[in-house]
Amino acid sequence: MATNPRIPEHPEERRGPRLVPKAEPPTSAFPGVVLAIITALLLLAAVMYFMPRAPKSGEAISSTAAQPGPEDIQLSGLHMTEAPNGGALNFDGNVVNNGNEVINGLMAAVTFTLADGRTAVVNAPVMLVDIKAGAKNTDATTGDTKSPVNEPLKAGEQRTARITVDAVPQGWNHQMPEVRVVTTTGTTK
């Protein structure tokens, strides 16, 4: 015996077939797809309209000033000394800026010849050396170095420079290595 029988309130609804409302035929998604394609084409046209264009012939392609090249820098009078901190070498001499730009960074390649005839290249920054106050020759240095970032090398200027190689390649034949400037950075006047 059921304690809570579910008896419909209206027993006549339960008997016989029931009418079901007629189902609507499915609608086509075609108008929505067409609208989405048109919207996408309009957005694409707007993006292409506002994109930067290639310069016309005769127009300047870039307004960036040319950087100074290593060919604008001349190293001379280099002499090699052993640095006070063992194992390092200092190359002291003169650096001249023969270009038209102010140089604020120099990198040198020091090419060591090894005892077996091979070569080893070490890159090192070129630092500028302080001159004692009132001294006119390059031998009167204080030994303090400054980065060209802090005191740039002006166009046509000659200064005393030092290149320090901290890690000398093993097997070096102790002959004077080739030292050349390979990278420069600078600004126009």
C-alpha atoms as one frame of an Amber mdcrd trajectory, in Angstrom:
protein
   0.000   0.000   0.000   1.363   3.344  -0.986   1.275   6.110   1.534   1.348
   8.934  -0.978  -0.164   7.895  -4.241   0.207  10.438  -7.007  -3.196  10.842
  -8.360  -3.690  13.546 -10.949  -5.961  16.340  -9.922  -7.859  16.105 -13.180
  -8.324  12.495 -14.100  -9.599  13.367 -17.589  -6.176  14.678 -18.638  -4.683
  11.283 -18.222  -6.893   9.386 -20.537  -6.501   9.169 -24.256  -4.069  10.657
 -26.682  -2.790  14.149 -26.116  -2.250  16.872 -28.663   1.330  17.940 -29.039
   1.998  21.419 -30.482   3.387  21.324 -34.004   7.210  21.600 -34.069   8.681
  24.587 -35.865  10.906  23.706 -38.804  14.608  24.492 -38.130  15.693  27.914
 -39.313  18.684  28.367 -41.579  21.941  29.857 -40.238  22.669  31.300 -43.659
  21.794  34.971 -42.847  24.017  34.884 -39.717  26.970  33.399 -41.638  26.640
  36.021 -44.374  26.524  38.801 -41.766  29.667  37.417 -40.033  31.583  37.235
 -43.341  30.630  40.806 -44.267  31.708  42.050 -40.807  35.048  40.217 -41.080
  35.696  41.692 -44.542  34.953  45.211 -43.288  37.334  44.751 -40.341  40.057
  43.406 -42.657  39.605  46.378 -44.998  39.889  48.808 -42.055  43.093  47.134
 -40.787  44.684  47.197 -44.245  43.742  50.861 -44.715  45.509  51.905 -41.511
  48.607  49.666 -41.940  51.889  51.496 -42.666  52.788  51.591 -46.326  56.144
  51.006 -48.007  57.956  54.217 -48.923  57.578  55.461 -52.438  60.679  55.459
 -54.634  62.928  58.353 -53.741  61.735  58.569 -50.125  64.126  57.894 -47.274
  63.753  54.357 -45.991  65.165  54.986 -42.522  65.778  58.064 -40.465  68.221
  56.286 -38.129  71.700  57.767 -38.220  74.479  55.460 -39.334  76.574  54.073
 -36.505  80.306  54.677 -36.532  82.345  51.804 -37.878  85.567  50.247 -36.640
  87.314  51.749 -39.678  86.779  55.188 -38.065  88.944  54.208 -35.066  92.725
  53.990 -35.129  94.800  52.287 -32.426  98.495  53.172 -32.300 101.562  52.887
 -30.079 100.282  49.820 -28.251 102.603  48.286 -25.697 101.875  45.240 -23.597
 102.319  45.003 -19.816 101.356  42.367 -17.319  98.486  43.563 -15.162  98.955
  43.711 -11.386  96.252  41.056 -10.950  98.127  37.945 -12.124  97.396  36.396
 -15.489  95.892  39.461 -17.146  97.496  41.645 -19.816  97.107  45.369 -20.431
  97.561  46.886 -23.875  98.149  50.635 -23.536  98.342  53.069 -26.422  96.465
  55.776 -28.254  93.024  55.707 -29.808  91.952  58.254 -32.416  88.408  58.872
 -33.600  88.774  59.641 -37.319  84.990  59.601 -37.913  82.284  62.231 -37.632
  80.420  60.636 -34.723  80.938  60.767 -30.986  82.060  57.304 -29.847  80.618
  55.981 -26.585  81.583  52.323 -26.864  84.544  50.360 -28.275  85.247  46.631
 -28.404  88.603  45.230 -29.516  89.543  41.767 -30.750  92.917  40.612 -29.466
  94.282  37.764 -31.620  96.860  35.636 -29.814  99.119  33.261 -31.762  99.520
  29.959 -29.941 102.715  27.884 -29.796 101.253  25.315 -32.217 100.494  28.018
 -34.838  96.757  28.285 -34.199  95.180  31.563 -33.106  92.798  32.451 -30.289
  90.696  35.618 -30.297  89.635  37.361 -27.090  87.208  40.297 -27.196  87.760
  43.044 -24.630  86.381  46.556 -24.131  88.562  49.566 -24.919  88.725  51.849
 -21.881  90.015  55.414 -21.788  92.879  56.206 -19.367  93.013  59.284 -17.147
  95.972  61.628 -17.689  97.588  63.354 -14.708  96.546  66.967 -14.393  98.838
  69.212 -16.439 100.641  66.306 -18.151 101.166  66.634 -21.900 102.492  63.168
 -22.771 100.672  59.855 -22.644 103.167  58.272 -20.218 101.857  60.440 -17.375
  98.719  58.417 -16.685  97.006  57.927 -13.366  96.175  54.347 -14.292  92.466
  54.902 -13.725  90.261  53.896 -16.624  86.931  55.301 -17.692  84.339  53.860
 -19.989  83.705  55.835 -23.180  80.048  55.787 -22.107  80.914  58.227 -19.304
  83.433  60.284 -21.301  82.765  59.799 -25.033  85.519  60.089 -27.636  84.656
  63.095 -29.789  85.181  63.247 -33.564  88.863  63.914 -34.322  89.899  63.411
 -30.686  92.915  61.341 -29.589  93.061  59.778 -26.116  95.129  57.236 -24.199
  93.401  53.871 -24.111  93.770  50.555 -22.301  92.546  47.134 -23.341  92.669
  44.562 -20.543  92.555  40.859 -21.357  91.695  39.003 -18.168  91.983  35.466
 -19.552  95.070  34.951 -21.708  94.733  31.768 -23.810  96.862  28.823 -22.712
  99.668  27.999 -25.118 100.187  31.640 -26.130 103.636  32.108 -27.717 104.276
  35.394 -25.785 104.582  37.450 -28.967 102.703  40.753 -29.314  99.142  39.846
 -30.413  97.216  41.653 -33.131  94.789  44.176 -31.634  92.016  45.759 -33.694
  88.722  47.487 -32.999  85.810  45.340 -34.131  82.724  47.105 -32.736  81.860
  50.722 -32.020  78.784  52.549 -30.839  78.175  56.239 -30.962  75.971  59.173
 -31.708  76.036  61.918 -34.295  77.315  65.340 -33.296
